[in-house]
Amino acid sequence: MGTYLNPGKAAYQMAVNSEIFIDKTEMIQYINSVVNTQQRFVSVSRPRRFGKTMAADMICAYYDREADSRGLFEKKKISSNCRLGRVSREI
């Protein structure tokens, strides 16, 4: 297990480019709704092989300040639910 400090968008981009990819970007809409609230601590508890790492990679790519991830998310479900780039970064 490595240390995750500003991992960027590469891992999520590799997942998006794969044949087997399920769009779970609506999870970001929920996370955006609980930022700066008492419910801000989110636990993603799923059985083995159900995409916890991919979900973490997606969240890292979305909130990363250094990576321009707009292209990764513009054709996903989250783009129809909220405007990209209008994310509160005050976590």
N, C-alpha and C positions, 0 to 999 in steps of 0.2 A: 504494500500500500504506500503510495507516494504522498507527498505533501502538496496540497492544492492551494497555491497562491496565484491568483490571476491566471487561471488555466487557458483563457481565451476561448475561441470558437471552433478550433480545429476538430475536437472530438465530436461535437454536435454536427458539424458540417459533414464529417465522414458518415455519421448515422443517417443524415438526410439523403446523402448520395447513394445509400444502400438500397437494394431491391425491397428488403423487408423493413419498412418504416411506417409507423403509425403516428399520426399527428396528435400530440398531446399538449399542444400549446395553450389550450384553454386553462390549463393549470396555472399559467402565468397570470391570467385575469384574476384568479382567486388570490394569488400571492400579492398582486397589486392592491387588492381590496383590503388586505390585513396589514400592510406596511404602516408603521407608526400607530399600531393599536396594541391592546393587551394580547390579542390573538396572533401576534407576529411570529411566534415560534411554530413552524409547520413541520409535522412529522409525516414522512412518506413511508408508510409501512406496508409493504407488499410481499407476497411470497417470492421465493427465488425465481429468477428468470422472467420477471414482470416489468423490467425497465426502470429500476430505481437509478442506475448509473446514467442511463440516457436522459432521465428527467433532470438529474443534477447537472449534466452537461448542457442541457437546454437552458436551464436557469442561469448557469454561468455565462453562456453565450449571450443571453438576452440582457443581463445586467452589466456585462463587462464594459468598462469605460474606454478601454484601449482598442477593442475590436469593433469594427463597423459591421454589425450583424443585420442591418436592415434588409439586405438581400435574402438572408436565410429565412426571415419571418414574413416577408411581404405576401407570399402566396399561401400562408398557413391560416388556420382558423382564428388565431389571435389578431390578425390584421383586420378582420371584419368587426372585431369586438372593441378594439381600442386603437388609438393612434400610436404608431411606433415613434419612439423618441420623446414621448410625453410621460415617461416613467419617473416616478419619484425616486430619487437616488439617496434619500435620507434614511437609510436603514440603520 
